[in-house]
């Protein structure tokens, strides 16, 4: 009987909470198995009939989603204990019951939704942009080799999903570590011909508390990244560059007196 | 006191508007239902058009103008299209300066590829995730302004409506905090809606789940004109899915991908095992000049004809092959990496070695909020005119997919990223011109106006929280999607549209018997959805009504009952009889449908295009043979 249920039904267990400070609870749902189903389509089935396997009517679970093709980063959650995007988690490839939980390294908002604002704040700290002169017609940008562009492209596919932070032992409530995503963005902007002009500003953003030196080299991030971004080499590269920057700062300390200091 | 500006929506159009405002030193509040970096622009894959002419083909913005107007069967006001195509090269350079990792030639210059509806290499691209890369570039520039204190983001806030003063001008917005469910009213001297398209009205489409069109629907209910609603693009190549249909970019064909079906009906062999001479490359056969790169409306109709009329879909299914397996894998990875990965991840098949199974899916709305423009006698757009991108509501602007302006009856591939950015570039300065004058004339927004705006929505949501009927709103949403797919996609018929107009009324009645499912005040997604759903039903109703009334075939809007006879000569202009019929059709139907909301249902009027009095290009028959 059980195997019959397994074949044409999907059982999903969801760790739910009504918000920060509320206790968490598990709710189990059973839905019809559909071809090509993914975790999102199952959550949509539950929305259309929010009744648990015990027959209790409940509220539809809350989750974040947008693009459903793994380019926006919204629907990141723990699926069978592993952090990943729910849209690309195909039901046929998951063992059952499928468990869904919110990410644990970010403040909980409700059910499967967490607050990842600190990742966007980190992008401000490291000045993750090319400071252009303006949006006027200023002609073409600098020439770049296809090789540099190809590396920059991979780095630039980071969708701020949070997988790298979720698996990082250095990231925990109360710790300041920026995490791999922001560090890798410094590499992205410092490898742009115009961005390189402000390389030191970004490196200063990676120095001090929570900076690149806080990386514990567990290297979990590189396996967790759904986009295959070379995060560990970004971290190694930026660790080298910040060391060089620190030396430069020390040698140039007299010249800079009265000017802007490191902005860590 | 300084003027206040609100931009609703954080995709390409919204962020470009924000950048233009902030660059002029203005403080901007930007509202978005998701962190702006997660907006739907990330889904655009293939690239952005601009006649930079780096391939020695003699490309020119004028040819881009012509391709765009012809692609849309001349149903677009011409000066904005000209303005856009002429601005395109500098927009691409600007994005390059912002650091977008565009693909490069060996000399280090920007590379360009082919796209549909043109014979030129005109599309700059960053792998096959160009939209993501462009959005990130604008997101970064906006973050810089946020860091400088000029931009304030309200993320996880949903626009509810604009707030009108006694003269009918827009003076702010009401918005809902999607986390705390608090409603607030915000004052503004100019508001720009950059809220994207309404793809979710069709249930499953290539759109993100956030593309409900709710903001557009609500603005239409409050008096903004919604134009050309009947023109909804169905993209020829998508992977059908349970939750959504995933786009397989036109760039796959731009890089040499070929569309075919087995010549033998119901052939059971795997695609890669079917020999070359047993494959029917129906697009190449029928359109020798454009081949696989015919415009999207044409491509989708041909695929429908092969699958639905001839029953020649792959293995009898709703599918044809999109084949790139003859292209070296290294090139595919470099130029189409993003979509190769999507197909592999979601279908479990490697498209580098096996043909992909695809089918058309709802993709883009050419129609949207009507907006104005101002051009001089030479048909050049007047810089900084307050009329650019302004809806019929003074002070309310629209930019991006939510506007109706650039694509006529059918959008060309890689023109959407361009139109979003261009619309934002002209909306920002227009808002500044408008707001300055308005401030002088009217002063600050009265507090009583804001209080009334908030109160109206507090009451509306209090009523929603009390909805305890038997209907599940998500089921109604699914039924609406099924109805729209059946009635208003590739092939439309008046008989089915009449049925659908009755059905949509029935769904509106069902909405009144909805259950809110959740009465809490923390991230109550179903209460927000119940509100969105009504606005979606209104848009759906208008799409059906405008489709019913337009008795012709033009671009994406196709009714077999109303198709012009084929010209009997190679050049249509040589067939006098055809030209007479074509001219008669244009005299009657080369008009924008202007939708206004009434309590009894949509009212649709057909209005002549103002720019056809002094056109840049006289309309001509559209053919791609």
Interface residues (C-beta under 8 A of the other chain):
Chain A: X18 X19 X34 X35 X36 X37 X38 X40 X41 X44 X47 X48 X49 X50 X59 X60 X62 X64 X65 X66 X67 X68 X69 X70 X71 X72 X73 X74 X87 X88 X90 X109 X110 X111 X113 X116 X120 X123 X124 X127 X128 X129 X130 X131 X132 X134 X135 X137 X138 X139 X140 X141 X143 X144 X145 X146 X149 X150 X152 X153 X156 X157 X159 X160 X188 X189 X192 X194 X195
Chain B: X19 X20 X23 X34 X35 X37 X38 X39 X40 X42 X43 X90 X93 X94 X96 X97 X98 X99 X100 X101 X102 X103 X104 X105 X106 X107 X108 X109 X110 X126 X127 X129 X132 X133 X136 X140 X141 X143 X144 X146 X147 X179 X208 X209 X210 X241 X242 X243 X244 X246 X247 X334 X338 X342 X345 X346 X348 X425 X472 X474 X475 X478 X517 X518 X520 X522 X523 X525 X526
